[in-house]
């Protein structure tokens, strides 16, 4: 199995990109797409046009967008804690995406907190 993912600016670290590609996912970063620095609604619209699930750490802004733009291919949100040792590592993010995908939970039009899939 694999997902078509668009990685937001805050989630396009080379190590994470390589982990996700090694896991078989079709990855595009917003820099690769030529929309680096674009407004969040442009990013979500691009993801929808390209039939990609968006991965972001910009949770609050994309939750607001999800509530107003309900047609998209899914938003995977990674929440960060004020204490860095509680944050998800890149390996944990890749594993959580695998867990979510294996579950069969539909992602289209959903705002999914990826932290809950880190087990």
Contact map, one row per residue, 1 for C-alpha under 8 A:
11100000000000000000000110000000000000000000000000000000000000000000000000000000000000000000000000001000000000000000000
11110000000000000000001111000000000000000000000000000000000000000000000000000000000000000000000000001000000000000000000
11111000000000000000000111000000000000000000000000011000000000000000000000000000000000000000000000001000000000000000000
01111100000000000000000011110000000000000000000000111000000000000000000000000000000000000000000000000000000000000000000
00111110000000000000000011110000000000000000000000011110000000000000000000000000000000000000000000000000000000000000000
00011111000000000000000000111100000000000000001000011110000000000000000000000000000000000000000000000000000000000000000
00001111111100000000000000111100000000000000000000000111000000000000000000000000000000000000000000000000000000000000000
00000111111100000000000000001100000000000010000000000111100000000000000000000000000000000000000000000000000000000000000
00000011111100000000000000001110000110000000000000000001000000000000000000000000000000000000000000000000000000000000000
00000011111110000000000000000000000000000000000000000001110000000000000000000000000000000000000000000000000000000000000
00000011111110010000000000000000000000000000000000000011100000000000000000000000000000000000000000000000000000000000000
00000011111111011000000000001100000000000000000000000000000000000000000000000000000000000000000000000000000000000000000
00000000011111111000000000000000000000000000000000000000000000000000000000000000000000000000000000000000000000000000000
00000000000111111100000000000000000000000000000000000000000000000000000000000000000000000000000000000000000000000000000
00000000000011111110000000000000000000000000000000000000000000000000000000000000000000000100000000000000000000000000000
00000000001111111111000000000000000000000000000000000000000000000000000000000000000000000110010000000000000000000000000
00000000000111111111100000100000000000000000000000000000000000000000000000000000000000000000000000000000000000000000000
00000000000001111111110000000000000000000000000000000000000000000000000000000000000000000000000000000000000000000000000
00000000000000111111111000000000000000000000000000000000000000000000000000000000000000000110010000000000000000000000000
00000000000000011111111110100000000000000000000000000000000000000000000000000000000000000000010000000000000000000000000
00000000000000001111111111100000000000000000000000000000000000000000000000000000000000000000000000000000000000000000000
00000000000000000111111110000000000000000000000000000000000000000000000000000000000000000000000000000000000000000000000
01000000000000000011111110000000000000000000000000000000000000000000000000000000000000000000010000000000000000000000000
11100000000000000001111111000000000000000000000000000000000000000000000000000000000000000000000000000000000000000000000
11111000000000000001111111100000000000000000000000000000000000000000000000000000000000000000000000000000000000000000000
01111000000000000000100111110000000000000000000000000000000000000000000000000000000000000000000000000000000000000000000
00011110000000001001100011111000000000000000000000000000000000000000000000000000000000000000000000000000000000000000000
00011110000000000000000001111101100000000000000000000000000000000000000000000000000000000000000000000000000000000000000
00000111100100000000000000111111100000000000000000000000000000000000000000000000000000000000000000000000000000000000000
00000111100100000000000000011111111100000010000000000000000000000000000000000000000000000000000000000000000000000000000
00000000100000000000000000001111111100000000000000000000000000000000000000000000000000000000000000000000000000000000000
00000000000000000000000000011111111000000000000000000000000000000000000000000000000000000000000000000000000000000000000
00000000000000000000000000011111111100000000000000000000000000000000000000000000000000000000000000000000000000000000000
00000000000000000000000000000111111100000000000000000000000000000000000000000000000000000000000000000000000000000000000
00000000000000000000000000000111111111000010000000000000000000000000000000000000000000000000000000000000000000000000000
00000000100000000000000000000110111111000000000000000000000000000000000000000000000000000000000000000000000000000000000
00000000100000000000000000000000001111100000000000000000000000000000000000000000000000000000000000000000000000000000000
00000000000000000000000000000000001111110110000000000000000000000000000000000000000000000000000000000000000000000000000
00000000000000000000000000000000000011111110000000000000000000000000000000000000000000000000000000000000000000000000000
00000000000000000000000000000000000001111111000000000000000011001000000000000000000000000000000000000000000000000000000
00000000000000000000000000000000000000111111100000000000000000001000000000000000000000000000000000000000000000000000000
00000000000000000000000000000000000001111111110000000000000000000000000000000000000000000000000000000000000000000000000
00000001000000000000000000000100001001111111111000000000000000000000000000000000000000000000000000000000000000000000000
00000000000000000000000000000000000000011111111100000100000000000000000100000000000000000000000000000000000000000000000
00000000000000000000000000000000000000001111111110000000000000000000000100000000000000000000000000000000000000000000000
00000000000000000000000000000000000000000111111111000000000000000000000000000000000000000000000000000000000000000000000
00000100000000000000000000000000000000000011111111111100000000000000000110000000000000000000000000000000000000000000000
00000000000000000000000000000000000000000001111111111000000000000000001110000000000000000000000000000000000000000000000
00000000000000000000000000000000000000000000111111110000000000000000000000000000000000000000000000000000000000000000000
00000000000000000000000000000000000000000000011111110000000000000000000000000000000000000000000000000000000000000000000
00010000000000000000000000000000000000000000001111111000000000000000000110000000000000000000000000000000000000000000000
00111100000000000000000000000000000000000000001111111100000000000000000011000000000000000000000000000000000000000000000
00111100000000000000000000000000000000000000001100111110000000000000000111110000000000000000000000000000001100000000000
00001111000000000000000000000000000000000001001000011111000000000000000011110000000000000000000000000000000000000000000
00001111001000000000000000000000000000000000000000001111100000000000000000111100000000000000000000000000000000000000000
00000011111000000000000000000000000000000000000000000111111000000000000000111100000000000000000000000000000000000000000
00000001011000000000000000000000000000000000000000000011111000000000000000001111000000000000000000000000000000000000000
00000000010000000000000000000000000000000000000000000001111111000000000000001110000000000000000000000000000000000000000
00000000000000000000000000000000000000000000000000000001111111100000000000001110000000000000000000000000000000000000000
00000000000000000000000000000000000000000000000000000000011111110000000000000000000000000000000000000000000000000000000
00000000000000000000000000000000000000010000000000000000011111111000000000000000000000000000000000000000000000000000000
00000000000000000000000000000000000000010000000000000000011111111100000000100000000000000000000000000000000000000000000
00000000000000000000000000000000000000000000000000000000001111111110000000000000000000000000000000000000000000100000000
00000000000000000000000000000000000000000000000000000000000111111111000000000000000000000000000000000000000000000000000
00000000000000000000000000000000000000011000000000000000000011111111100000000000000000000000000000000000000000000000000
00000000000000000000000000000000000000000000000000000000000001111111110000100000000000000000000000000000000011100000000
00000000000000000000000000000000000000000000000000000000000000111111110000000000000000000000000000000000000000000000000
00000000000000000000000000000000000000000000000000000000000000011111110000000000000000000000000000000000000000000000000
00000000000000000000000000000000000000000000000000000000000000001111111100000000000000000000000000000000000000000000000
00000000000000000000000000000000000000000000000000000000000000000111111100000000000000000000000000000000000010000000000
00000000000000000000000000000000000000000000000100000000000000000000111110000000000000000000000000000000000110000000000
00000000000000000000000000000000000000000001101100101000000000000000111111100000000000000000000000000000000111000000000
00000000000000000000000000000000000000000000001100111100000000000000001111100000000000000000000000000000001111000000000
00000000000000000000000000000000000000000000000000011100000000000000000111110000000000000000000000000000001111110000000
00000000000000000000000000000000000000000000000000001111000001000100000111111000000000000000000000000000001011110000000
00000000000000000000000000000000000000000000000000001111000000000000000001111100000000000000000000000000000000111100000
00000000000000000000000000000000000000000000000000000011111000000000000000111110000000000000000000000000000000111110000
00000000000000000000000000000000000000000000000000000011111000000000000000011111000000010000100000000000000000001110000
00000000000000000000000000000000000000000000000000000000111000000000000000001111100000100000000000000000000000001110000
00000000000000000000000000000000000000000000000000000000100000000000000000000111110101110000000000000000000000000000000
00000000000000000000000000000000000000000000000000000000000000000000000000000011111101100000000000000000000000000000000
00000000000000000000000000000000000000000000000000000000000000000000000000000001111100000000000000000000000000000000000
00000000000000000000000000000000000000000000000000000000000000000000000000000000111111100000000000000000000000000000000
00000000000000000000000000000000000000000000000000000000000000000000000000000001111111100000000000000000000000000000000
00000000000000000000000000000000000000000000000000000000000000000000000000000000001111100000000000000000000000000000000
00000000000000000000000000000000000000000000000000000000000000000000000000000001101111110000000000000000000000000000000
00000000000000000000000000000000000000000000000000000000000000000000000000000011101111111000000000000000000000000000000
00000000000000000000000000000000000000000000000000000000000000000000000000000101000001111111100000000000000000000010000
00000000000000000000000000000000000000000000000000000000000000000000000000000000000000111111100000000000000000000000000
00000000000000110010000000000000000000000000000000000000000000000000000000000000000000011111110000000000000000000000000
00000000000000010010000000000000000000000000000000000000000000000000000000000000000000011111111000000000000000000000000
00000000000000000000000000000000000000000000000000000000000000000000000000000000000000011111111100000000000000000000010
00000000000000000000000000000000000000000000000000000000000000000000000000000100000000011111111110000000000000000110010
00000000000000010011001000000000000000000000000000000000000000000000000000000000000000000111111111000000000000000000000
00000000000000000000000000000000000000000000000000000000000000000000000000000000000000000011111111100000000000000000010
00000000000000000000000000000000000000000000000000000000000000000000000000000000000000000001111111110000000000000110111
00000000000000000000000000000000000000000000000000000000000000000000000000000000000000000000111111111000000000000100100
00000000000000000000000000000000000000000000000000000000000000000000000000000000000000000000011111111100000000000000000
00000000000000000000000000000000000000000000000000000000000000000000000000000000000000000000001111111110000000000000110
00000000000000000000000000000000000000000000000000000000000000000000000000000000000000000000000111111111100000000000100
11100000000000000000000000000000000000000000000000000000000000000000000000000000000000000000000011111111100000000000000
00000000000000000000000000000000000000000000000000000000000000000000000000000000000000000000000001111111000000000000000
00000000000000000000000000000000000000000000000000000000000000000000000000000000000000000000000000111111100000000000000
00000000000000000000000000000000000000000000000000000000000000000000000000000000000000000000000000011111110000000000000
00000000000000000000000000000000000000000000000000000000000000000000000000000000000000000000000000011011111000000000000
00000000000000000000000000000000000000000000000000000000000000000000000000000000000000000000000000000001111101000000000
00000000000000000000000000000000000000000000000000001000000000000000000011100000000000000000000000000000111111110000000
00000000000000000000000000000000000000000000000000001000000000000000001111000000000000000000000000000000011111000000000
00000000000000000000000000000000000000000000000000000000000000000100011111100000000000000000000000000000001111100000000
00000000000000000000000000000000000000000000000000000000000000000100000111100000000000000000000000000000011111110000000
00000000000000000000000000000000000000000000000000000000000000100100000001111000000000000000000000000000001011111000000
00000000000000000000000000000000000000000000000000000000000000000000000001111000000000000000000000000000001001111100000
00000000000000000000000000000000000000000000000000000000000000000000000000011110000000000000000000000000000000111111100
00000000000000000000000000000000000000000000000000000000000000000000000000011110000000000000100110000000000000011111110
00000000000000000000000000000000000000000000000000000000000000000000000000001110000000010000100100000000000000001111110
00000000000000000000000000000000000000000000000000000000000000000000000000000000000000000000000000000000000000001111111
00000000000000000000000000000000000000000000000000000000000000000000000000000000000000000000000110110000000000001111111
00000000000000000000000000000000000000000000000000000000000000000000000000000000000000000001101100100000000000000111111
00000000000000000000000000000000000000000000000000000000000000000000000000000000000000000000000100000000000000000001111
